[in-house]
Amino acid sequence: MRTAIAAVALAAIAPHMPCSAQVASAVSDTESRLTVSRALTKEDVDTWLDGLLPYAIHNGDIAGGVVIVVKDGQVLTERGFGYADVARQKPMDPRLTLIRPGSVSKLLTWTAVMQLVEREALDLDTDVNRYLDFVIPPLDGKPITLRNIMTHTSGFEESLKGLDANAPPPPLADYVELHLPLRIYPPGQVPAYSPELCRSDRQSKGLQRQ
Protein backbone atom coordinates (compact mmCIF):
# COMPACT_ATOMS: atom_id res chain seq x y z
CA MET A 1 0.00 0.00 0.00
CA ARG A 2 2.79 2.46 0.89
CA THR A 3 4.61 1.57 -2.34
CA ALA A 4 1.49 2.31 -4.39
CA ILE A 5 0.96 5.66 -2.63
CA ALA A 6 4.60 6.61 -3.19
CA ALA A 7 4.32 5.83 -6.90
CA VAL A 8 1.10 7.86 -7.29
CA ALA A 9 2.56 10.85 -5.41
CA LEU A 10 5.73 10.89 -7.49
CA ALA A 11 3.78 10.69 -10.73
CA ALA A 12 1.52 13.56 -9.61
CA ILE A 13 4.26 16.02 -8.60
CA ALA A 14 6.52 15.33 -11.56
CA PRO A 15 4.35 14.92 -14.66
CA HIS A 16 7.14 16.34 -16.83
CA MET A 17 9.48 13.51 -15.86
CA PRO A 18 9.58 10.31 -17.84
CA CYS A 19 7.52 7.99 -15.64
CA SER A 20 9.47 4.86 -16.45
CA ALA A 21 12.98 4.70 -14.98
CA GLN A 22 12.77 7.65 -12.58
CA VAL A 23 9.53 6.63 -10.85
CA ALA A 24 10.68 3.01 -10.69
CA SER A 25 13.93 4.12 -9.10
CA ALA A 26 12.14 6.30 -6.56
CA VAL A 27 9.70 3.52 -5.65
CA SER A 28 12.59 1.07 -5.24
CA ASP A 29 14.34 3.53 -2.92
CA THR A 30 11.13 3.98 -0.91
CA GLU A 31 10.74 0.21 -0.56
CA SER A 32 14.30 -0.21 0.67
CA ARG A 33 13.89 2.53 3.29
CA LEU A 34 10.58 1.08 4.50
CA THR A 35 12.09 -2.38 4.98
CA VAL A 36 15.05 -1.16 7.04
CA SER A 37 14.48 -2.20 10.65
CA ARG A 38 16.47 -2.05 13.86
CA ALA A 39 17.19 -5.03 16.01
CA LEU A 40 15.04 -5.15 19.14
CA THR A 41 17.14 -4.01 22.10
CA LYS A 42 16.67 -3.91 25.86
CA GLU A 43 16.95 -0.13 25.79
CA ASP A 44 14.13 0.20 23.27
CA VAL A 45 11.83 -2.14 25.18
CA ASP A 46 12.59 -0.49 28.52
CA THR A 47 11.89 2.96 27.09
CA TRP A 48 8.54 1.76 25.75
CA LEU A 49 7.64 0.06 29.03
CA ASP A 50 8.62 3.13 31.06
CA GLY A 51 6.25 5.21 28.97
CA LEU A 52 3.33 2.77 29.12
CA LEU A 53 3.27 0.72 32.32
CA PRO A 54 3.27 3.47 35.00
CA TYR A 55 0.39 5.19 33.20
CA ALA A 56 -1.53 1.93 32.71
CA ILE A 57 -1.09 0.89 36.34
CA HIS A 58 -2.22 4.28 37.63
CA ASN A 59 -5.11 4.58 35.18
CA GLY A 60 -6.29 1.02 35.85
CA ASP A 61 -5.92 1.31 39.63
CA ILE A 62 -3.66 -1.76 39.66
CA ALA A 63 -1.19 -2.43 42.45
CA GLY A 64 1.61 -3.64 40.21
CA GLY A 65 2.81 -5.96 37.52
CA VAL A 66 5.79 -7.73 36.01
CA VAL A 67 6.90 -7.78 32.38
CA ILE A 68 9.45 -10.23 30.98
CA VAL A 69 10.38 -10.08 27.30
CA VAL A 70 12.10 -13.08 25.73
CA LYS A 71 13.84 -12.87 22.35
CA ASP A 72 15.60 -15.74 20.57
CA GLY A 73 15.39 -17.87 23.68
CA GLN A 74 17.03 -15.28 25.94
CA VAL A 75 15.54 -12.84 28.43
CA LEU A 76 15.82 -9.43 26.83
CA THR A 77 14.49 -7.48 29.79
CA GLU A 78 12.64 -8.15 33.04
CA ARG A 79 10.94 -5.32 34.86
CA GLY A 80 8.73 -4.79 37.87
CA PHE A 81 6.25 -1.90 38.09
CA GLY A 82 4.18 -0.75 41.02
CA TYR A 83 3.95 -2.59 44.33
CA ALA A 84 3.77 -6.20 45.43
CA ASP A 85 2.53 -4.90 48.80
CA VAL A 86 0.94 -1.47 48.64
CA ALA A 87 0.67 -1.05 52.42
CA ARG A 88 4.38 -1.68 52.91
CA GLN A 89 5.36 0.02 49.67
CA LYS A 90 7.19 -3.16 48.65
CA PRO A 91 8.04 -2.92 44.93
CA MET A 92 7.33 -5.62 42.37
CA ASP A 93 10.42 -7.70 41.66
CA PRO A 94 10.39 -9.81 38.46
CA ARG A 95 12.65 -12.39 40.09
CA LEU A 96 11.16 -12.54 43.59
CA THR A 97 7.50 -11.53 43.43
CA LEU A 98 5.21 -14.55 43.10
CA ILE A 99 2.30 -13.94 40.73
CA ARG A 100 -0.37 -16.55 40.18
CA PRO A 101 -0.46 -17.01 36.40
CA GLY A 102 -4.09 -18.11 36.12
CA SER A 103 -5.24 -18.04 32.52
CA VAL A 104 -1.99 -16.43 31.38
CA SER A 105 -0.70 -20.02 31.40
CA LYS A 106 -2.81 -20.54 28.26
CA LEU A 107 -0.38 -18.35 26.35
CA LEU A 108 2.51 -20.58 27.38
CA THR A 109 0.58 -23.72 26.45
CA TRP A 110 -0.48 -22.34 23.06
CA THR A 111 3.11 -21.29 22.36
CA ALA A 112 4.32 -24.82 23.17
CA VAL A 113 1.58 -26.31 20.97
CA MET A 114 2.44 -24.07 18.01
CA GLN A 115 6.13 -24.85 18.34
CA LEU A 116 5.23 -28.53 18.08
CA VAL A 117 3.01 -27.75 15.08
CA GLU A 118 6.01 -26.10 13.39
CA ARG A 119 8.02 -29.26 14.06
CA GLU A 120 5.13 -31.28 12.56
CA ALA A 121 4.77 -33.16 15.85
CA LEU A 122 1.17 -31.91 16.20
CA ASP A 123 -1.62 -31.35 13.70
CA LEU A 124 -4.22 -28.74 14.62
CA ASP A 125 -6.97 -30.48 12.65
CA THR A 126 -6.59 -34.16 13.52
CA ASP A 127 -8.46 -36.08 16.21
CA VAL A 128 -6.89 -35.01 19.51
CA ASN A 129 -7.14 -38.59 20.78
CA ARG A 130 -4.13 -39.30 18.61
CA TYR A 131 -1.99 -37.45 21.15
CA LEU A 132 -3.66 -38.52 24.41
CA ASP A 133 -3.15 -41.54 26.64
CA PHE A 134 -6.89 -41.68 27.34
CA VAL A 135 -9.89 -41.39 25.04
CA ILE A 136 -12.34 -38.51 24.61
CA PRO A 137 -15.54 -40.13 23.30
CA PRO A 138 -16.87 -38.78 19.98
CA LEU A 139 -20.09 -36.77 19.78
CA ASP A 140 -22.28 -37.55 16.77
CA GLY A 141 -19.23 -39.20 15.23
CA LYS A 142 -17.19 -35.98 15.33
CA PRO A 143 -13.84 -35.85 17.15
CA ILE A 144 -12.32 -32.83 18.88
CA THR A 145 -9.25 -31.20 17.38
CA LEU A 146 -6.53 -29.00 18.82
CA ARG A 147 -7.96 -26.11 16.83
CA ASN A 148 -11.29 -26.62 18.62
CA ILE A 149 -9.57 -26.62 22.00
CA MET A 150 -7.46 -23.55 21.26
CA THR A 151 -10.51 -21.56 20.12
CA HIS A 152 -12.71 -22.76 23.02
CA THR A 153 -15.10 -24.51 20.64
CA SER A 154 -14.66 -28.13 21.71
CA GLY A 155 -18.20 -28.31 23.09
CA PHE A 156 -17.46 -29.50 26.64
CA GLU A 157 -19.74 -28.71 29.53
CA GLU A 158 -18.42 -26.31 32.16
CA SER A 159 -17.05 -28.26 35.09
CA LEU A 160 -14.91 -27.65 38.16
CA LYS A 161 -15.61 -31.03 39.67
CA GLY A 162 -13.00 -32.28 42.10
CA LEU A 163 -11.28 -28.91 42.59
CA ASP A 164 -11.09 -27.50 46.11
CA ALA A 165 -9.45 -24.12 46.60
CA ASN A 166 -8.48 -25.10 50.14
CA ALA A 167 -6.80 -28.37 49.20
CA PRO A 168 -3.67 -29.17 47.18
CA PRO A 169 -4.53 -29.68 43.51
CA PRO A 170 -4.51 -33.27 42.27
CA PRO A 171 -1.96 -34.32 39.61
CA LEU A 172 -3.04 -32.96 36.24
CA ALA A 173 -2.97 -36.34 34.50
CA ASP A 174 -5.20 -37.90 37.17
CA TYR A 175 -7.65 -35.01 37.25
CA VAL A 176 -8.17 -34.85 33.48
CA GLU A 177 -8.82 -38.55 33.18
CA LEU A 178 -11.08 -38.86 36.22
CA HIS A 179 -13.12 -35.68 35.68
CA LEU A 180 -13.47 -35.45 31.90
CA PRO A 181 -16.39 -33.07 31.20
CA LEU A 182 -19.28 -34.22 29.08
CA ARG A 183 -19.44 -33.18 25.45
CA ILE A 184 -22.71 -31.31 24.95
CA TYR A 185 -22.15 -29.38 21.69
CA PRO A 186 -20.71 -30.37 18.31
CA PRO A 187 -17.08 -29.23 18.00
CA GLY A 188 -16.35 -25.95 16.27
CA GLN A 189 -19.81 -24.44 16.73
CA VAL A 190 -20.34 -23.00 20.22
CA PRO A 191 -17.62 -20.85 21.85
CA ALA A 192 -17.42 -21.44 25.58
CA TYR A 193 -14.62 -20.67 28.00
CA SER A 194 -13.90 -24.05 29.57
CA PRO A 195 -11.24 -26.11 31.39
CA GLU A 196 -10.27 -27.98 28.22
CA LEU A 197 -6.88 -26.23 28.19
CA CYS A 198 -5.49 -28.84 30.59
CA ARG A 199 -5.79 -31.48 27.89
CA SER A 200 -3.60 -29.44 25.56
CA ASP A 201 -1.16 -28.84 28.38
CA ARG A 202 -0.97 -32.56 29.08
CA GLN A 203 -0.40 -33.57 25.47
CA SER A 204 2.15 -30.81 24.78
CA LYS A 205 4.16 -31.83 27.84
CA GLY A 206 4.05 -35.44 26.77
CA LEU A 207 5.26 -34.69 23.25
CA GLN A 208 7.99 -32.34 24.47
CA ARG A 209 9.36 -35.16 26.63
CA GLN A 210 9.50 -37.32 23.50
Salt bridges, closest charged atoms under 4 A:
ASP29 OD2 - ARG33 NE 3.00
ASP44 OD2 - ARG38 NH2 3.17
ASP46 OD2 - LYS42 NZ 2.88
ASP46 OD1 - ARG79 NH1 3.22
ASP50 OD1 - ARG79 NH2 2.62
ASP72 OD2 - LYS71 NZ 3.01
GLU78 OE2 - ARG95 NE 2.72
ASP85 OD2 - ARG88 NE 3.25
ASP125 OD1 - ARG147 NE 2.65
ASP133 OD1 - ARG202 NH2 2.55
GLU177 OE1 - ARG202 NH2 3.95
GLU196 OE2 - HIS152 ND1 3.69
ASP201 OD2 - LYS205 NZ 3.05
